[in-house]
Amino acid sequence: MYIVLWHEVKRGLLRRVRSPFEFITESLAVYIFLVVAVFAASGRVPMPSGMAASASASEGLQSRPASEAMFAFACVFCCLGAVQGASLLATEEPGSAILDRLAMSAFPLWMIALLRDIASIVSFVPSMTLILGAVSLTTGVRFPWPAAAALAPMFMMRLCMLGIGYALGAVALLVKRVGGLVNLVSMAVFALAFVPARQWGGAIEALGIVFPYRWWYGLAVDLTFGNREAAQLLTWAEAGPGMTLASIMTLAYFFAGFLAFGAAFRASLRRGSLSRA
Amino acid sequence: MSLPAVELDLASRVFTAGAGRRRRPVVAVEELSMCIAPGEVVGLLGPNGAGKSTVIAMMSGLVTPSSGRVLIEGYDTVRSRRQIAGRVGAVFDRARTLYPRMTARENIEYFTALMGRGSLRSVAGRAAHWIESLGICGWADTPVNSLSMGTRQKVSLAAALAAGPSVVLMDEPTLGLDVVSSLDLQQLIRRMARDRGCALVIATHQMDVAERVCDRVCIMSDGRALAIDKVTSLLAVFGRRSYRIALRAPVNDAVTTAIARAGARASAPSDRGAVGSFAVDIDLDDDAGLPRALEAIRTAGSEVESVIRREPCLANAFLEITGAGEGRRADVHCALA
């Protein structure tokens, strides 16, 4: 399995090297987005009119340190790969029979999606580090590297989003054209980053309930920024029940997505829709 | 007795076409039974929509049979997917099973690794071996999207073979290839069967390819197998004794009537535009009928300039079997002796 993982990492890196224009434009888009977000959070630029219309969004950005906003968006970018990975696997290289070949491999399709997700993290970390470095240089706001203890909630954050990614992949296996749905979910994840974790309410609260992401994100923020509550969260008596529920929800999301993906794969074989025959 | 490489046991596949009230079942493959031995090359022939690609998809485990079963070396393609992986290699049409931005070598290594065979070093070794065997060393480190169709097809084949499959499935392998690349690939197919003992199944429209490469062919129409037999047997049964007779004067009714009376079937040449009205094609039941036909032509007042024997070809047999031959001889391209 590690051989496939190695080849997936290599494939991901080669894709960037072979298509530098695509890589540069993608990175530039993330860079511009982060610079604007950091400036907005530090009140140095006026909010765009659409965003200003939403009081909670503008307040959200400006009611926390700029570095926290930067951290929030970095977390979202980290999770987008998990959301989009499985559906990209099911729809990559349109018109080709690559999915057919992947489906004939010794590894189940869900495992290939999982390995690709791990590979995407490997290639995400260095490129995101460079982008964050550039954003820090531009804005003068230092990126708060997550504390070692924050890695666990970040892992859970990505795991629950991977479940959603699998569910989207399941739809992609059956319907193929799911670009709009994937974009919708990605935008919903972005919406969560506009408001500090502790101030979620209204529509954002509803989104927070849909995505177990918010529990883990809140914990990662607390641990990284050293909030006093973080220490309390880490004592079992205070945080135990909440964390248990969050863990159950995260695993439920992951396995539900995973099972849906497997069921969709089998259904597509039965329907004959996986192959172009 | 060794297991067949591929076994189809009354395998059927019904798809659903349309939506809502217009949903209707479409039979793509109907109760197909066939055994393919190791080292055998079998061609699936048939018009568009005959079910060839569905048979390939069922053999590769990408489509579940609606009824019946498909076995690869004794393993059911539905129940034993993990055992099937690595035993079956596939080359789908126009080599679109490769990542276009990766090089030939990277593609071969990647797909070999996915078959779960061997270490990192052995995967690289297998890839290098097949790159050399298929003569694509010069293009090994070129991105696939810069390669010609023929080279891409070879890369696709190398990616399928590097995992050491015992069954290789090919859907229109020579489609879009130039003559040299097509002949190269055909030689390679024969070599795979002879030297490696691979069972190869080839779905194609190209009768000349099937005739040169296949040991047996399965002629399909509307999802049914109309004939499964050796190429030589089909040629013996359906290959007519055909001749093209060139006259010194245009062919007239008296000549065709005389030929018919002599017990032969006369028809206008398929390439009449090229040969003009001075030639006639005749089909005979046996070679003894030729002198009688020539005598009849002379009696009808025409003089024979030349007689050319037309070799029996698979295309004729195909048209006879599928029933598409009536009045369509003009579409058939037979090799002229």
Interface residues (C-beta under 8 A of the other chain):
Chain A: I3 V4 W6 H7 K10 R11 L14 R15 R18 S19 E93 G95 S96 A97 I98 D100 R101 L102 A103 M104 S105 A106 F107 I112 L269 R270 R271 G272 L274 S275 R276 A277
Chain B: R13 F15 T16 A28 S53 T54 I56 A57 S60 G61 L62 V63 T64 V78 R82 I84 A85 G86 V88 A90 F92 D93 R96 T97 L98 Y99 P100 R101 M102 E106 E109 Y110 F111 A113 L114 M115 G116 R117 S119 L120 V123 P143 A159
